[in-house]
Amino acid sequence: MGDNITVAVHVNRLREKVEENPSKSQLIQTVWGVGYRLNTL
């Protein structure tokens, strides 16, 4: 369980650095049950 939290913290920090609005992430999206998806613009 600790590993999932570690990954989530790192993804949130990446969102803060690359997203214009991290609370409405468009580049890094969470796919429930799978993981994360990086969208290109």
Full PDB file with SEQRES, HELIX, SHEET, SSBOND, CRYST1, ORIGX, SCALE, CONECT and MASTER records, all heavy atoms in Angstrom:
SEQRES   1 A   41  MET GLY ASP ASN ILE THR VAL ALA VAL HIS VAL ASN ARG          
SEQRES   2 A   41  LEU ARG GLU LYS VAL GLU GLU ASN PRO SER LYS SER GLN          
SEQRES   3 A   41  LEU ILE GLN THR VAL TRP GLY VAL GLY TYR ARG LEU ASN          
SEQRES   4 A   41  THR LEU                                                      
HELIX    1 AA1 GLY A    2  VAL A   18  1                                  17    
HELIX    2 AA2 PRO A   22  LYS A   24  5                                   3    
SHEET    1 AA1 2 ILE A  28  VAL A  31  0                                        
SHEET    2 AA1 2 GLY A  35  LEU A  38 -1                                        
CRYST1    1.000    1.000    1.000  90.00  90.00  90.00 P 1           1          
ORIGX1      1.000000  0.000000  0.000000        0.00000                         
ORIGX2      0.000000  1.000000  0.000000        0.00000                         
ORIGX3      0.000000  0.000000  1.000000        0.00000                         
SCALE1      1.000000  0.000000  0.000000        0.00000                         
SCALE2      0.000000  1.000000  0.000000        0.00000                         
SCALE3      0.000000  0.000000  1.000000        0.00000                         
ATOM      1  N   MET A   1       0.813  -1.181   0.000  1.00  0.00           N  
ATOM      2  CA  MET A   1       0.000   0.000   0.000  1.00  0.00           C  
ATOM      3  C   MET A   1       0.865   1.257   0.000  1.00  0.00           C  
ATOM      4  O   MET A   1       0.512   2.249  -0.610  1.00  0.00           O  
ATOM      5  CB  MET A   1      -0.942   0.004   1.197  1.00  0.00           C  
ATOM      6  CG  MET A   1      -1.892   1.153   1.200  1.00  0.00           C  
ATOM      7  SD  MET A   1      -3.195   0.880   2.371  1.00  0.00           S  
ATOM      8  CE  MET A   1      -4.086   2.358   2.154  1.00  0.00           C  
ATOM      9  N   GLY A   2       1.995   1.225   0.636  1.00  0.00           N  
ATOM     10  CA  GLY A   2       2.879   2.373   0.679  1.00  0.00           C  
ATOM     11  C   GLY A   2       3.404   2.751  -0.693  1.00  0.00           C  
ATOM     12  O   GLY A   2       3.637   3.919  -0.981  1.00  0.00           O  
ATOM     13  N   ASP A   3       3.590   1.760  -1.563  1.00  0.00           N  
ATOM     14  CA  ASP A   3       4.091   2.045  -2.906  1.00  0.00           C  
ATOM     15  C   ASP A   3       3.090   2.858  -3.712  1.00  0.00           C  
ATOM     16  O   ASP A   3       3.484   3.736  -4.476  1.00  0.00           O  
ATOM     17  CB  ASP A   3       4.408   0.746  -3.647  1.00  0.00           C  
ATOM     18  CG  ASP A   3       5.554  -0.018  -2.996  1.00  0.00           C  
ATOM     19  OD1 ASP A   3       6.394   0.627  -2.343  1.00  0.00           O  
ATOM     20  OD2 ASP A   3       5.603  -1.247  -3.150  1.00  0.00           O  
ATOM     21  N   ASN A   4       1.796   2.581  -3.570  1.00  0.00           N  
ATOM     22  CA  ASN A   4       0.770   3.329  -4.293  1.00  0.00           C  
ATOM     23  C   ASN A   4       0.770   4.790  -3.889  1.00  0.00           C  
ATOM     24  O   ASN A   4       0.607   5.673  -4.734  1.00  0.00           O  
ATOM     25  CB  ASN A   4      -0.608   2.729  -4.057  1.00  0.00           C  
ATOM     26  CG  ASN A   4      -0.739   1.338  -4.646  1.00  0.00           C  
ATOM     27  OD1 ASN A   4      -0.024   0.972  -5.556  1.00  0.00           O  
ATOM     28  ND2 ASN A   4      -1.646   0.567  -4.102  1.00  0.00           N  
ATOM     29  N   ILE A   5       0.946   5.051  -2.614  1.00  0.00           N  
ATOM     30  CA  ILE A   5       0.959   6.426  -2.128  1.00  0.00           C  
ATOM     31  C   ILE A   5       2.196   7.149  -2.649  1.00  0.00           C  
ATOM     32  O   ILE A   5       2.120   8.314  -3.049  1.00  0.00           O  
ATOM     33  CB  ILE A   5       0.896   6.457  -0.586  1.00  0.00           C  
ATOM     34  CG1 ILE A   5      -0.452   5.895  -0.128  1.00  0.00           C  
ATOM     35  CG2 ILE A   5       1.110   7.861  -0.056  1.00  0.00           C  
ATOM     36  CD1 ILE A   5      -0.554   5.667   1.360  1.00  0.00           C  
ATOM     37  N   THR A   6       3.328   6.471  -2.686  1.00  0.00           N  
ATOM     38  CA  THR A   6       4.560   7.063  -3.186  1.00  0.00           C  
ATOM     39  C   THR A   6       4.409   7.471  -4.645  1.00  0.00           C  
ATOM     40  O   THR A   6       4.800   8.577  -5.037  1.00  0.00           O  
ATOM     41  CB  THR A   6       5.735   6.079  -3.036  1.00  0.00           C  
ATOM     42  OG1 THR A   6       5.865   5.731  -1.661  1.00  0.00           O  
ATOM     43  CG2 THR A   6       7.027   6.685  -3.534  1.00  0.00           C  
ATOM     44  N   VAL A   7       3.828   6.621  -5.454  1.00  0.00           N  
ATOM     45  CA  VAL A   7       3.612   6.932  -6.870  1.00  0.00           C  
ATOM     46  C   VAL A   7       2.662   8.116  -7.011  1.00  0.00           C  
ATOM     47  O   VAL A   7       2.916   9.033  -7.798  1.00  0.00           O  
ATOM     48  CB  VAL A   7       3.066   5.700  -7.632  1.00  0.00           C  
ATOM     49  CG1 VAL A   7       2.663   6.082  -9.050  1.00  0.00           C  
ATOM     50  CG2 VAL A   7       4.100   4.590  -7.651  1.00  0.00           C  
ATOM     51  N   ALA A   8       1.596   8.146  -6.237  1.00  0.00           N  
ATOM     52  CA  ALA A   8       0.627   9.241  -6.310  1.00  0.00           C  
ATOM     53  C   ALA A   8       1.274  10.573  -5.943  1.00  0.00           C  
ATOM     54  O   ALA A   8       1.002  11.596  -6.579  1.00  0.00           O  
ATOM     55  CB  ALA A   8      -0.560   8.950  -5.398  1.00  0.00           C  
ATOM     56  N   VAL A   9       2.135  10.577  -4.954  1.00  0.00           N  
ATOM     57  CA  VAL A   9       2.819  11.809  -4.553  1.00  0.00           C  
ATOM     58  C   VAL A   9       3.720  12.301  -5.685  1.00  0.00           C  
ATOM     59  O   VAL A   9       3.732  13.489  -6.011  1.00  0.00           O  
ATOM     60  CB  VAL A   9       3.637  11.590  -3.258  1.00  0.00           C  
ATOM     61  CG1 VAL A   9       4.576  12.749  -2.991  1.00  0.00           C  
ATOM     62  CG2 VAL A   9       2.703  11.380  -2.085  1.00  0.00           C  
ATOM     63  N   HIS A  10       4.451  11.406  -6.320  1.00  0.00           N  
ATOM     64  CA  HIS A  10       5.329  11.799  -7.419  1.00  0.00           C  
ATOM     65  C   HIS A  10       4.536  12.310  -8.618  1.00  0.00           C  
ATOM     66  O   HIS A  10       4.923  13.301  -9.247  1.00  0.00           O  
ATOM     67  CB  HIS A  10       6.230  10.631  -7.831  1.00  0.00           C  
ATOM     68  CG  HIS A  10       7.330  10.371  -6.860  1.00  0.00           C  
ATOM     69  ND1 HIS A  10       8.395  11.236  -6.671  1.00  0.00           N  
ATOM     70  CD2 HIS A  10       7.534   9.349  -6.004  1.00  0.00           C  
ATOM     71  CE1 HIS A  10       9.200  10.749  -5.752  1.00  0.00           C  
ATOM     72  NE2 HIS A  10       8.700   9.603  -5.328  1.00  0.00           N  
ATOM     73  N   VAL A  11       3.430  11.672  -8.927  1.00  0.00           N  
ATOM     74  CA  VAL A  11       2.589  12.125 -10.039  1.00  0.00           C  
ATOM     75  C   VAL A  11       2.013  13.499  -9.737  1.00  0.00           C  
ATOM     76  O   VAL A  11       1.983  14.380 -10.606  1.00  0.00           O  
ATOM     77  CB  VAL A  11       1.479  11.095 -10.351  1.00  0.00           C  
ATOM     78  CG1 VAL A  11       0.467  11.667 -11.328  1.00  0.00           C  
ATOM     79  CG2 VAL A  11       2.086   9.825 -10.905  1.00  0.00           C  
ATOM     80  N   ASN A  12       1.575  13.730  -8.506  1.00  0.00           N  
ATOM     81  CA  ASN A  12       1.052  15.047  -8.133  1.00  0.00           C  
ATOM     82  C   ASN A  12       2.119  16.129  -8.239  1.00  0.00           C  
ATOM     83  O   ASN A  12       1.841  17.242  -8.682  1.00  0.00           O  
ATOM     84  CB  ASN A  12       0.464  15.023  -6.726  1.00  0.00           C  
ATOM     85  CG  ASN A  12      -0.871  14.333  -6.693  1.00  0.00           C  
ATOM     86  OD1 ASN A  12      -1.578  14.280  -7.685  1.00  0.00           O  
ATOM     87  ND2 ASN A  12      -1.212  13.780  -5.543  1.00  0.00           N  
ATOM     88  N   ARG A  13       3.344  15.815  -7.872  1.00  0.00           N  
ATOM     89  CA  ARG A  13       4.433  16.790  -8.007  1.00  0.00           C  
ATOM     90  C   ARG A  13       4.731  17.081  -9.470  1.00  0.00           C  
ATOM     91  O   ARG A  13       5.016  18.229  -9.836  1.00  0.00           O  
ATOM     92  CB  ARG A  13       5.674  16.298  -7.285  1.00  0.00           C  
ATOM     93  CG  ARG A  13       5.517  16.352  -5.784  1.00  0.00           C  
ATOM     94  CD  ARG A  13       6.756  15.928  -5.061  1.00  0.00           C  
ATOM     95  NE  ARG A  13       6.523  16.006  -3.620  1.00  0.00           N  
ATOM     96  CZ  ARG A  13       7.314  15.459  -2.724  1.00  0.00           C  
ATOM     97  NH1 ARG A  13       8.390  14.801  -3.096  1.00  0.00           N  
ATOM     98  NH2 ARG A  13       7.030  15.567  -1.446  1.00  0.00           N  
ATOM     99  N   LEU A  14       4.667  16.064 -10.319  1.00  0.00           N  
ATOM    100  CA  LEU A  14       4.838  16.280 -11.759  1.00  0.00           C  
ATOM    101  C   LEU A  14       3.730  17.164 -12.312  1.00  0.00           C  
ATOM    102  O   LEU A  14       3.984  18.067 -13.118  1.00  0.00           O  
ATOM    103  CB  LEU A  14       4.838  14.947 -12.511  1.00  0.00           C  
ATOM    104  CG  LEU A  14       6.113  14.132 -12.443  1.00  0.00           C  
ATOM    105  CD1 LEU A  14       5.887  12.765 -13.063  1.00  0.00           C  
ATOM    106  CD2 LEU A  14       7.238  14.859 -13.138  1.00  0.00           C  
ATOM    107  N   ARG A  15       2.505  16.921 -11.884  1.00  0.00           N  
ATOM    108  CA  ARG A  15       1.373  17.740 -12.326  1.00  0.00           C  
ATOM    109  C   ARG A  15       1.575  19.206 -11.959  1.00  0.00           C  
ATOM    110  O   ARG A  15       1.281  20.091 -12.744  1.00  0.00           O  
ATOM    111  CB  ARG A  15       0.065  17.232 -11.720  1.00  0.00           C  
ATOM    112  CG  ARG A  15      -0.460  16.007 -12.377  1.00  0.00           C  
ATOM    113  CD  ARG A  15      -1.751  15.565 -11.746  1.00  0.00           C  
ATOM    114  NE  ARG A  15      -2.311  14.439 -12.467  1.00  0.00           N  
ATOM    115  CZ  ARG A  15      -2.999  13.464 -11.910  1.00  0.00           C  
ATOM    116  NH1 ARG A  15      -3.243  13.479 -10.622  1.00  0.00           N  
ATOM    117  NH2 ARG A  15      -3.453  12.473 -12.646  1.00  0.00           N  
ATOM    118  N   GLU A  16       2.069  19.452 -10.746  1.00  0.00           N  
ATOM    119  CA  GLU A  16       2.304  20.829 -10.314  1.00  0.00           C  
ATOM    120  C   GLU A  16       3.343  21.520 -11.192  1.00  0.00           C  
ATOM    121  O   GLU A  16       3.267  22.723 -11.412  1.00  0.00           O  
ATOM    122  CB  GLU A  16       2.762  20.860  -8.854  1.00  0.00           C  
ATOM    123  CG  GLU A  16       1.673  20.502  -7.876  1.00  0.00           C  
ATOM    124  CD  GLU A  16       2.166  20.440  -6.438  1.00  0.00           C  
ATOM    125  OE1 GLU A  16       3.377  20.659  -6.200  1.00  0.00           O  
ATOM    126  OE2 GLU A  16       1.337  20.153  -5.560  1.00  0.00           O  
ATOM    127  N   LYS A  17       4.292  20.761 -11.718  1.00  0.00           N  
ATOM    128  CA  LYS A  17       5.355  21.339 -12.528  1.00  0.00           C  
ATOM    129  C   LYS A  17       4.954  21.541 -13.989  1.00  0.00           C  
ATOM    130  O   LYS A  17       5.390  22.505 -14.608  1.00  0.00           O  
ATOM    131  CB  LYS A  17       6.603  20.460 -12.458  1.00  0.00           C  
ATOM    132  CG  LYS A  17       7.253  20.475 -11.095  1.00  0.00           C  
ATOM    133  CD  LYS A  17       8.467  19.599 -11.063  1.00  0.00           C  
ATOM    134  CE  LYS A  17       9.087  19.641  -9.676  1.00  0.00           C  
ATOM    135  NZ  LYS A  17      10.324  18.868  -9.601  1.00  0.00           N  
ATOM    136  N   VAL A  18       4.134  20.639 -14.551  1.00  0.00           N  
ATOM    137  CA  VAL A  18       3.870  20.701 -15.994  1.00  0.00           C  
ATOM    138  C   VAL A  18       2.480  21.213 -16.366  1.00  0.00           C  
ATOM    139  O   VAL A  18       2.280  21.630 -17.496  1.00  0.00           O  
ATOM    140  CB  VAL A  18       4.104  19.332 -16.679  1.00  0.00           C  
ATOM    141  CG1 VAL A  18       5.537  18.883 -16.497  1.00  0.00           C  
ATOM    142  CG2 VAL A  18       3.132  18.286 -16.166  1.00  0.00           C  
ATOM    143  N   GLU A  19       1.549  21.192 -15.437  1.00  0.00           N  
ATOM    144  CA  GLU A  19       0.181  21.603 -15.747  1.00  0.00           C  
ATOM    145  C   GLU A  19      -0.037  23.083 -15.455  1.00  0.00           C  
ATOM    146  O   GLU A  19       0.526  23.619 -14.511  1.00  0.00           O  
ATOM    147  CB  GLU A  19      -0.828  20.801 -14.904  1.00  0.00           C  
ATOM    148  CG  GLU A  19      -0.832  19.323 -15.170  1.00  0.00           C  
ATOM    149  CD  GLU A  19      -1.568  18.939 -16.424  1.00  0.00           C  
ATOM    150  OE1 GLU A  19      -2.243  19.781 -17.026  1.00  0.00           O  
ATOM    151  OE2 GLU A  19      -1.463  17.765 -16.804  1.00  0.00           O  
ATOM    152  N   GLU A  20      -0.854  23.727 -16.261  1.00  0.00           N  
ATOM    153  CA  GLU A  20      -1.247  25.103 -15.982  1.00  0.00           C  
ATOM    154  C   GLU A  20      -2.167  25.151 -14.771  1.00  0.00           C  
ATOM    155  O   GLU A  20      -2.072  26.037 -13.939  1.00  0.00           O  
ATOM    156  CB  GLU A  20      -1.950  25.717 -17.190  1.00  0.00           C  
ATOM    157  CG  GLU A  20      -1.035  25.967 -18.355  1.00  0.00           C  
ATOM    158  CD  GLU A  20      -1.746  26.604 -19.529  1.00  0.00           C  
ATOM    159  OE1 GLU A  20      -2.840  27.168 -19.346  1.00  0.00           O  
ATOM    160  OE2 GLU A  20      -1.193  26.533 -20.631  1.00  0.00           O  
ATOM    161  N   ASN A  21      -3.098  24.184 -14.692  1.00  0.00           N  
ATOM    162  CA  ASN A  21      -4.032  24.080 -13.573  1.00  0.00           C  
ATOM    163  C   ASN A  21      -3.983  22.629 -13.067  1.00  0.00           C  
ATOM    164  O   ASN A  21      -4.708  21.773 -13.572  1.00  0.00           O  
ATOM    165  CB  ASN A  21      -5.445  24.468 -14.018  1.00  0.00           C  
ATOM    166  CG  ASN A  21      -6.420  24.513 -12.872  1.00  0.00           C  
ATOM    167  OD1 ASN A  21      -6.061  24.255 -11.734  1.00  0.00           O  
ATOM    168  ND2 ASN A  21      -7.658  24.830 -13.177  1.00  0.00           N  
ATOM    169  N   PRO A  22      -3.134  22.344 -12.070  1.00  0.00           N  
ATOM    170  CA  PRO A  22      -2.965  20.960 -11.612  1.00  0.00           C  
ATOM    171  C   PRO A  22      -4.241  20.298 -11.083  1.00  0.00           C  
ATOM    172  O   PRO A  22      -4.369  19.088 -11.136  1.00  0.00           O  
ATOM    173  CB  PRO A  22      -1.936  21.075 -10.489  1.00  0.00           C  
ATOM    174  CG  PRO A  22      -1.239  22.362 -10.716  1.00  0.00           C  
ATOM    175  CD  PRO A  22      -2.230  23.261 -11.388  1.00  0.00           C  
ATOM    176  N   SER A  23      -5.207  21.086 -10.612  1.00  0.00           N  
ATOM    177  CA  SER A  23      -6.434  20.477 -10.094  1.00  0.00           C  
ATOM    178  C   SER A  23      -7.328  19.959 -11.221  1.00  0.00           C  
ATOM    179  O   SER A  23      -8.176  19.105 -11.001  1.00  0.00           O  
ATOM    180  CB  SER A  23      -7.206  21.483  -9.232  1.00  0.00           C  
ATOM    181  OG  SER A  23      -7.605  22.587 -10.013  1.00  0.00           O  
ATOM    182  N   LYS A  24      -7.140  20.470 -12.443  1.00  0.00           N  
ATOM    183  CA  LYS A  24      -7.863  19.979 -13.620  1.00  0.00           C  
ATOM    184  C   LYS A  24      -6.834  19.508 -14.638  1.00  0.00           C  
ATOM    185  O   LYS A  24      -6.626  20.121 -15.687  1.00  0.00           O  
ATOM    186  CB  LYS A  24      -8.745  21.071 -14.211  1.00  0.00           C  
ATOM    187  CG  LYS A  24      -9.875  21.485 -13.312  1.00  0.00           C  
ATOM    188  CD  LYS A  24     -10.768  22.492 -13.972  1.00  0.00           C  
ATOM    189  CE  LYS A  24     -11.907  22.865 -13.045  1.00  0.00           C  
ATOM    190  NZ  LYS A  24     -12.771  23.891 -13.631  1.00  0.00           N  
ATOM    191  N   SER A  25      -6.183  18.434 -14.311  1.00  0.00           N  
ATOM    192  CA  SER A  25      -5.081  17.915 -15.111  1.00  0.00           C  
ATOM    193  C   SER A  25      -5.545  17.456 -16.490  1.00  0.00           C  
ATOM    194  O   SER A  25      -6.511  16.713 -16.617  1.00  0.00           O  
ATOM    195  CB  SER A  25      -4.435  16.752 -14.371  1.00  0.00           C  
ATOM    196  OG  SER A  25      -3.353  16.256 -15.094  1.00  0.00           O  
ATOM    197  N   GLN A  26      -4.849  17.913 -17.515  1.00  0.00           N  
ATOM    198  CA  GLN A  26      -5.154  17.494 -18.871  1.00  0.00           C  
ATOM    199  C   GLN A  26      -4.018  16.669 -19.465  1.00  0.00           C  
ATOM    200  O   GLN A  26      -4.260  15.811 -20.297  1.00  0.00           O  
ATOM    201  CB  GLN A  26      -5.436  18.700 -19.753  1.00  0.00           C  
ATOM    202  CG  GLN A  26      -6.698  19.422 -19.388  1.00  0.00           C  
ATOM    203  CD  GLN A  26      -6.972  20.602 -20.312  1.00  0.00           C  
ATOM    204  OE1 GLN A  26      -6.183  20.898 -21.196  1.00  0.00           O  
ATOM    205  NE2 GLN A  26      -8.092  21.246 -20.112  1.00  0.00           N  
ATOM    206  N   LEU A  27      -2.784  16.928 -19.050  1.00  0.00           N  
ATOM    207  CA  LEU A  27      -1.649  16.197 -19.601  1.00  0.00           C  
ATOM    208  C   LEU A  27      -1.476  14.829 -18.948  1.00  0.00           C  
ATOM    209  O   LEU A  27      -1.254  13.839 -19.629  1.00  0.00           O  
ATOM    210  CB  LEU A  27      -0.362  17.009 -19.442  1.00  0.00           C  
ATOM    211  CG  LEU A  27      -0.259  18.274 -20.271  1.00  0.00           C  
ATOM    212  CD1 LEU A  27       1.019  19.022 -19.938  1.00  0.00           C  
ATOM    213  CD2 LEU A  27      -0.308  17.945 -21.743  1.00  0.00           C  
ATOM    214  N   ILE A  28      -1.545  14.792 -17.626  1.00  0.00           N  
ATOM    215  CA  ILE A  28      -1.382  13.533 -16.892  1.00  0.00           C  
ATOM    216  C   ILE A  28      -2.738  13.169 -16.306  1.00  0.00           C  
ATOM    217  O   ILE A  28      -3.242  13.837 -15.429  1.00  0.00           O  
ATOM    218  CB  ILE A  28      -0.341  13.664 -15.771  1.00  0.00           C  
ATOM    219  CG1 ILE A  28       1.003  14.105 -16.343  1.00  0.00           C  
ATOM    220  CG2 ILE A  28      -0.201  12.343 -15.022  1.00  0.00           C  
ATOM    221  CD1 ILE A  28       2.037  14.433 -15.294  1.00  0.00           C  
ATOM    222  N   GLN A  29      -3.326  12.098 -16.810  1.00  0.00           N  
ATOM    223  CA  GLN A  29      -4.653  11.690 -16.358  1.00  0.00           C  
ATOM    224  C   GLN A  29      -4.577  10.353 -15.637  1.00  0.00           C  
ATOM    225  O   GLN A  29      -3.798   9.484 -15.997  1.00  0.00           O  
ATOM    226  CB  GLN A  29      -5.615  11.566 -17.537  1.00  0.00           C  
ATOM    227  CG  GLN A  29      -5.923  12.880 -18.199  1.00  0.00           C  
ATOM    228  CD  GLN A  29      -6.936  12.730 -19.317  1.00  0.00           C  
ATOM    229  OE1 GLN A  29      -7.063  11.667 -19.900  1.00  0.00           O  
ATOM    230  NE2 GLN A  29      -7.649  13.802 -19.598  1.00  0.00           N  
ATOM    231  N   THR A  30      -5.414  10.223 -14.617  1.00  0.00           N  
ATOM    232  CA  THR A  30      -5.517   8.978 -13.873  1.00  0.00           C  
ATOM    233  C   THR A  30      -6.523   8.069 -14.561  1.00  0.00           C  
ATOM    234  O   THR A  30      -7.638   8.477 -14.865  1.00  0.00           O  
ATOM    235  CB  THR A  30      -5.983   9.247 -12.433  1.00  0.00           C  
ATOM    236  OG1 THR A  30      -5.076  10.150 -11.813  1.00  0.00           O  
ATOM    237  CG2 THR A  30      -6.059   7.952 -11.636  1.00  0.00           C  
ATOM    238  N   VAL A  31      -6.119   6.830 -14.826  1.00  0.00           N  
ATOM    239  CA  VAL A  31      -7.008   5.819 -15.388  1.00  0.00           C  
ATOM    240  C   VAL A  31      -7.234   4.794 -14.283  1.00  0.00           C  
ATOM    241  O   VAL A  31      -6.334   4.027 -13.940  1.00  0.00           O  
ATOM    242  CB  VAL A  31      -6.381   5.143 -16.641  1.00  0.00           C  
ATOM    243  CG1 VAL A  31      -7.311   4.099 -17.202  1.00  0.00           C  
ATOM    244  CG2 VAL A  31      -6.017   6.180 -17.684  1.00  0.00           C  
ATOM    245  N   TRP A  32      -8.429   4.837 -13.693  1.00  0.00           N  
ATOM    246  CA  TRP A  32      -8.720   3.985 -12.544  1.00  0.00           C  
ATOM    247  C   TRP A  32      -8.580   2.514 -12.896  1.00  0.00           C  
ATOM    248  O   TRP A  32      -9.048   2.060 -13.928  1.00  0.00           O  
ATOM    249  CB  TRP A  32     -10.124   4.269 -12.006  1.00  0.00           C  
ATOM    250  CG  TRP A  32     -10.191   5.624 -11.388  1.00  0.00           C  
ATOM    251  CD1 TRP A  32     -10.735   6.743 -11.934  1.00  0.00           C  
ATOM    252  CD2 TRP A  32      -9.648   6.026 -10.137  1.00  0.00           C  
ATOM    253  NE1 TRP A  32     -10.573   7.812 -11.101  1.00  0.00           N  
ATOM    254  CE2 TRP A  32      -9.906   7.404  -9.976  1.00  0.00           C  
ATOM    255  CE3 TRP A  32      -8.965   5.357  -9.125  1.00  0.00           C  
ATOM    256  CZ2 TRP A  32      -9.511   8.115  -8.855  1.00  0.00           C  
ATOM    257  CZ3 TRP A  32      -8.588   6.065  -8.002  1.00  0.00           C  
ATOM    258  CH2 TRP A  32      -8.855   7.429  -7.881  1.00  0.00           C  
ATOM    259  N   GLY A  33      -7.876   1.785 -12.038  1.00  0.00           N  
ATOM    260  CA  GLY A  33      -7.691   0.358 -12.223  1.00  0.00           C  
ATOM    261  C   GLY A  33      -6.539   0.018 -13.169  1.00  0.00           C  
ATOM    262  O   GLY A  33      -6.185  -1.134 -13.320  1.00  0.00           O  
ATOM    263  N   VAL A  34      -5.954   1.045 -13.813  1.00  0.00           N  
ATOM    264  CA  VAL A  34      -4.870   0.807 -14.766  1.00  0.00           C  
ATOM    265  C   VAL A  34      -3.612   1.551 -14.341  1.00  0.00           C  
ATOM    266  O   VAL A  34      -2.552   0.958 -14.217  1.00  0.00           O  
ATOM    267  CB  VAL A  34      -5.274   1.223 -16.193  1.00  0.00           C  
ATOM    268  CG1 VAL A  34      -4.132   1.031 -17.167  1.00  0.00           C  
ATOM    269  CG2 VAL A  34      -6.501   0.457 -16.652  1.00  0.00           C  
ATOM    270  N   GLY A  35      -3.714   2.863 -14.148  1.00  0.00           N  
ATOM    271  CA  GLY A  35      -2.555   3.674 -13.784  1.00  0.00           C  
ATOM    272  C   GLY A  35      -2.721   5.096 -14.268  1.00  0.00           C  
ATOM    273  O   GLY A  35      -3.755   5.709 -14.028  1.00  0.00           O  
ATOM    274  N   TYR A  36      -1.740   5.589 -14.987  1.00  0.00           N  
ATOM    275  CA  TYR A  36      -1.752   6.954 -15.456  1.00  0.00           C  
ATOM    276  C   TYR A  36      -1.545   6.980 -16.967  1.00  0.00           C  
ATOM    277  O   TYR A  36      -0.956   6.081 -17.542  1.00  0.00           O  
ATOM    278  CB  TYR A  36      -0.658   7.774 -14.776  1.00  0.00           C  
ATOM    279  CG  TYR A  36      -0.856   7.869 -13.287  1.00  0.00           C  
ATOM    280  CD1 TYR A  36      -0.253   6.969 -12.422  1.00  0.00           C  
ATOM    281  CD2 TYR A  36      -1.680   8.840 -12.741  1.00  0.00           C  
ATOM    282  CE1 TYR A  36      -0.457   7.035 -11.051  1.00  0.00           C  
ATOM    283  CE2 TYR A  36      -1.896   8.917 -11.381  1.00  0.00           C  
ATOM    284  CZ  TYR A  36      -1.276   8.014 -10.556  1.00  0.00           C  
ATOM    285  OH  TYR A  36      -1.498   8.087  -9.194  1.00  0.00           O  
ATOM    286  N   ARG A  37      -2.030   8.066 -17.580  1.00  0.00           N  
ATOM    287  CA  ARG A  37      -1.900   8.228 -19.029  1.00  0.00           C  
ATOM    288  C   ARG A  37      -1.348   9.625 -19.277  1.00  0.00           C  
ATOM    289  O   ARG A  37      -1.809  10.609 -18.689  1.00  0.00           O  
ATOM    290  CB  ARG A  37      -3.249   8.065 -19.702  1.00  0.00           C  
ATOM    291  CG  ARG A  37      -3.233   8.336 -21.179  1.00  0.00           C  
ATOM    292  CD  ARG A  37      -4.521   8.055 -21.867  1.00  0.00           C  
ATOM    293  NE  ARG A  37      -5.627   8.715 -21.181  1.00  0.00           N  
ATOM    294  CZ  ARG A  37      -6.888   8.329 -21.258  1.00  0.00           C  
ATOM    295  NH1 ARG A  37      -7.218   7.282 -21.974  1.00  0.00           N  
ATOM    296  NH2 ARG A  37      -7.834   8.979 -20.625  1.00  0.00           N  
ATOM    297  N   LEU A  38      -0.363   9.734 -20.169  1.00  0.00           N  
ATOM    298  CA  LEU A  38       0.188  11.015 -20.567  1.00  0.00           C  
ATOM    299  C   LEU A  38      -0.386  11.381 -21.911  1.00  0.00           C  
ATOM    300  O   LEU A  38      -0.195  10.680 -22.905  1.00  0.00           O  
ATOM    301  CB  LEU A  38       1.711  10.925 -20.655  1.00  0.00           C  
ATOM    302  CG  LEU A  38       2.448  12.183 -21.091  1.00  0.00           C  
ATOM    303  CD1 LEU A  38       2.247  13.294 -20.056  1.00  0.00           C  
ATOM    304  CD2 LEU A  38       3.915  11.908 -21.280  1.00  0.00           C  
ATOM    305  N   ASN A  39      -1.136  12.485 -21.946  1.00  0.00           N  
ATOM    306  CA  ASN A  39      -1.729  12.968 -23.192  1.00  0.00           C  
ATOM    307  C   ASN A  39      -0.804  13.995 -23.822  1.00  0.00           C  
ATOM    308  O   ASN A  39      -0.197  14.809 -23.134  1.00  0.00           O  
ATOM    309  CB  ASN A  39      -3.090  13.629 -22.918  1.00  0.00           C  
ATOM    310  CG  ASN A  39      -4.128  12.635 -22.494  1.00  0.00           C  
ATOM    311  OD1 ASN A  39      -4.132  11.498 -22.927  1.00  0.00           O  
ATOM    312  ND2 ASN A  39      -5.020  13.059 -21.620  1.00  0.00           N  
ATOM    313  N   THR A  40      -0.712  13.963 -25.130  1.00  0.00           N  
ATOM    314  CA  THR A  40       0.083  14.953 -25.847  1.00  0.00           C  
ATOM    315  C   THR A  40      -0.864  15.935 -26.513  1.00  0.00           C  
ATOM    316  O   THR A  40      -1.970  15.584 -26.917  1.00  0.00           O  
ATOM    317  CB  THR A  40       0.968  14.288 -26.906  1.00  0.00           C  
ATOM    318  OG1 THR A  40       0.156  13.543 -27.807  1.00  0.00           O  
ATOM    319  CG2 THR A  40       1.978  13.368 -26.255  1.00  0.00           C  
ATOM    320  N   LEU A  41      -0.426  17.151 -26.586  1.00  0.00           N  
ATOM    321  CA  LEU A  41      -1.255  18.191 -27.203  1.00  0.00           C  
ATOM    322  C   LEU A  41      -0.816  18.476 -28.607  1.00  0.00           C  
ATOM    323  O   LEU A  41       0.192  18.290 -29.067  1.00  0.00           O  
ATOM    324  CB  LEU A  41      -1.195  19.472 -26.374  1.00  0.00           C  
ATOM    325  CG  LEU A  41      -1.711  19.333 -24.949  1.00  0.00           C  
ATOM    326  CD1 LEU A  41      -1.496  20.637 -24.205  1.00  0.00           C  
ATOM    327  CD2 LEU A  41      -3.176  18.985 -24.949  1.00  0.00           C  
TER     328      LEU A  41                                                      
MASTER        0    0    0    2    2    0    0    6  327    1    0    4          
END                                                                             
